[in-house]
Amino acid sequence: MNTAPSISQLQLRAFIIVIAIFVLTKVAYRVFIEQPLVEETLSLLIKRDLEDIRHDAQRYLTHLEDINYKLVQQNFPEQAVPDELFLALDIDGVFFIDAALNTVVKKGFNHLTQQPLQFELDDFDRFPEHKRLFLPRSNGQKFMPTSGMIQTLYGPAFFSSAQIISTLKEGENNGYIMVVRILEQNFLDDFAKDGYAQLSLNAISKSVNPDKLKHWTDIPVIGRQNPVNQLVIDDYFDKPIAILTVTHTTSVVSPWFDERGFIYVGILMLSLLAWRVWAIKRFVTPIRALALQIKAMSENLKLEKLNEDNKIAELNHFAESFNHLTTTVKQQASKLNEQIYLDPLTQIANRRAFNQHFTRQVNLLKRHNIGFCLIMADVDHFKRYNDSLGHLAGDEALVKVAQILTGFFKRNADICARYGGEEFIMLFSDVSIAFAEQQMNDMLASMHEQAIEHPDSPTAQYVTLSLGACFVDGNKVDASKLQQEGVIALADEALYSSKEQGRNRLTIKHY
Ligand SMILES: Nc1nc2c(ncn2[C@@H]2O[C@H](COP(=O)(O)OP(=O)(O)OP(=O)(O)O)[C@@H](O)[C@H]2O)c(=O)[nH]1
């Protein structure tokens, strides 16, 4: 069975290979060229983003400290704290604690939702360590404010506290003031407004291991799209309280497949389609044409030359070889044809050739009243010849007889054939009986002249023939009733008669 792929299958394979190469090239380009370049750029951008966030946080703490000083300067908290103050300063809580750490004034008010809040940061019985949130930092600088992050009932919050003294720099300690700002999403958005990243805050859970936070460079190269980094937010006591997720929005890696990709693939598809159309026109059509030509030859039983003027060299080689083959086949067929109608021993026409010729002659008679004379010849005492001189000599004698007899038949319309064994059959077309009789006499005379020695013949010292003929007069015979077998039977009868009368003679009968 032929398992070779067709041109369509080859094209499909080529198509798959092209697509695979395209995809591999894209992946290789992304992994080995684009990604390292992008990564280098992004590391710089991420570093800058994180720096900005740190810087903004620091700035905000300073801002809260400023608020503290302002409140101290306004002799806060002698008066009650109005809601407007929260709205005006964008803060959510205020505490005033006296020098003995007793809460004098405390108020929580969500400046966004304008709902009251209940902070417990001053519940020193439950959280004794919270006292440190109010006390000034013990680095020797008395007025250094305390600030940082703290967990509240409402989530992580910025806080800042300061000591209240009569004059700002020295004097009696009148207590402490603290402002609080909750880190709600709005605040984070505000916070990130001037930066290059989006921020989101999530409560820390026990299952989160701060050492295993998501860092963009930890993600496998193929999966990296938006660079994401996570930071742990520690409170003032260095206890992790939240996870800040930083998404670096301005530094997004281009997607794997964008409009450009569609355009490339479109162009690739169109090129493959164009190539297919071209390939069919260039290769498939001429091959099909040759195949059809060969098929037609086979159906019509007629060999023709294939076109040797194709645009493909290989096809021309194929056509040349095929044409060479057809020439050989034609020659062989012609030889075979000759052999079919040739007697192998004598190399004259055989019985089959004679029968065909005879049929044509009878048709001529029927159509045009052209008569003929059919003659049968038989070598006399040939068995004795073989027996006395051997079979090979018999063969040679038959060849000589055939040569003598064919010498009388020069026209295409006439024929001399070996009928079988030592018998010959002949036909003269469109001749008179006198001519035919003369020819037959000449044949017997030629045999005498040639004198093929036959020592054992009772008839003569040489090989003799007995002849019997059937003469068909084209003008007298009823052609429509003529039977070929009848003509041969009459000639055979005439031959028998010649034999009976002593051989080496001729007898003619009329049809
Ligand atoms: N050498 C040779 N002998 C052949 C060939 N074909 C037929 N013969 C021989 O021809 C002989 C014909 O013998 P018969 O039919 O008895 O006729 P005959 O001996 O010629 O006797 P008559 O015809 O009565 O004169 C046979 O012995 C055949 O073997 C052949 O091709 N070569």
The ligand as an SDF file (V2000), in Angstrom:
LIG
                    3D

 32 34  0  0  0  0  0  0  0  0999 V2000
   10.5940  -31.7900  -40.3160 N   0  0  0  0  0  0  0  0  0  0  0  0
    9.2950  -31.4320  -40.1390 C   0  0  0  0  0  0  0  0  0  0  0  0
    8.3310  -32.3240  -40.3930 N   0  0  0  0  0  0  0  0  0  0  0  0
    7.0500  -31.9620  -40.2610 C   0  0  0  0  0  0  0  0  0  0  0  0
    6.6960  -30.6680  -39.8510 C   0  0  0  0  0  0  0  0  0  0  0  0
    5.3280  -30.5910  -39.8180 N   0  0  0  0  0  0  0  0  0  0  0  0
    4.8440  -31.8110  -40.2090 C   0  0  0  0  0  0  0  0  0  0  0  0
    5.9010  -32.6420  -40.4740 N   0  0  0  0  0  0  0  0  0  0  0  0
    5.8400  -33.9900  -40.9200 C   0  0  0  0  0  0  0  0  0  0  0  0
    5.2000  -34.0940  -42.1530 O   0  0  0  0  0  0  0  0  0  0  0  0
    4.7250  -35.4260  -42.3120 C   0  0  0  0  0  0  0  0  0  0  0  0
    3.4070  -35.4600  -42.9920 C   0  0  0  0  0  0  0  0  0  0  0  0
    3.0870  -36.7720  -43.2350 O   0  0  0  0  0  0  0  0  0  0  0  0
    1.7760  -37.2620  -43.9010 P   0  0  0  0  0  0  0  0  0  0  0  0
    0.6160  -36.4050  -43.4260 O   0  0  0  0  0  0  0  0  0  0  0  0
    1.6080  -38.7200  -43.6790 O   0  0  0  0  0  0  0  0  0  0  0  0
    1.9220  -36.9950  -45.3940 O   0  0  0  0  0  0  0  0  0  0  0  0
    3.0970  -37.3610  -46.4280 P   0  0  0  0  0  0  0  0  0  0  0  0
    4.0970  -38.2100  -45.7980 O   0  0  0  0  0  0  0  0  0  0  0  0
    3.6280  -36.0690  -46.9690 O   0  0  0  0  0  0  0  0  0  0  0  0
    2.3640  -38.1160  -47.5220 O   0  0  0  0  0  0  0  0  0  0  0  0
    1.4330  -37.4400  -48.6000 P   0  0  0  0  0  0  0  0  0  0  0  0
    0.9800  -36.1450  -48.1590 O   0  0  0  0  0  0  0  0  0  0  0  0
    0.3290  -38.4340  -48.8240 O   0  0  0  0  0  0  0  0  0  0  0  0
    2.2920  -37.3470  -49.8430 O   0  0  0  0  0  0  0  0  0  0  0  0
    4.6970  -36.0160  -40.9220 C   0  0  0  0  0  0  0  0  0  0  0  0
    5.6770  -37.0130  -40.8090 O   0  0  0  0  0  0  0  0  0  0  0  0
    5.0350  -34.8650  -39.9960 C   0  0  0  0  0  0  0  0  0  0  0  0
    5.8000  -35.2740  -38.8820 O   0  0  0  0  0  0  0  0  0  0  0  0
    7.7390  -29.7500  -39.5690 C   0  0  0  0  0  0  0  0  0  0  0  0
    7.5090  -28.6100  -39.2060 O   0  0  0  0  0  0  0  0  0  0  0  0
    9.0240  -30.1660  -39.7420 N   0  0  0  0  0  0  0  0  0  0  0  0
  1  2  1  0
  2  3  2  0
  2 32  1  0
  3  4  1  0
  4  5  2  0
  4  8  1  0
  5  6  1  0
  5 30  1  0
  6  7  2  0
  7  8  1  0
  8  9  1  0
  9 10  1  0
  9 28  1  0
 10 11  1  0
 11 12  1  0
 11 26  1  0
 12 13  1  0
 13 14  1  0
 14 15  2  0
 14 16  1  0
 14 17  1  0
 17 18  1  0
 18 19  2  0
 18 20  1  0
 18 21  1  0
 21 22  1  0
 22 23  2  0
 22 24  1  0
 22 25  1  0
 26 27  1  0
 26 28  1  0
 28 29  1  0
 30 31  2  0
 30 32  1  0
M  END
$$$$
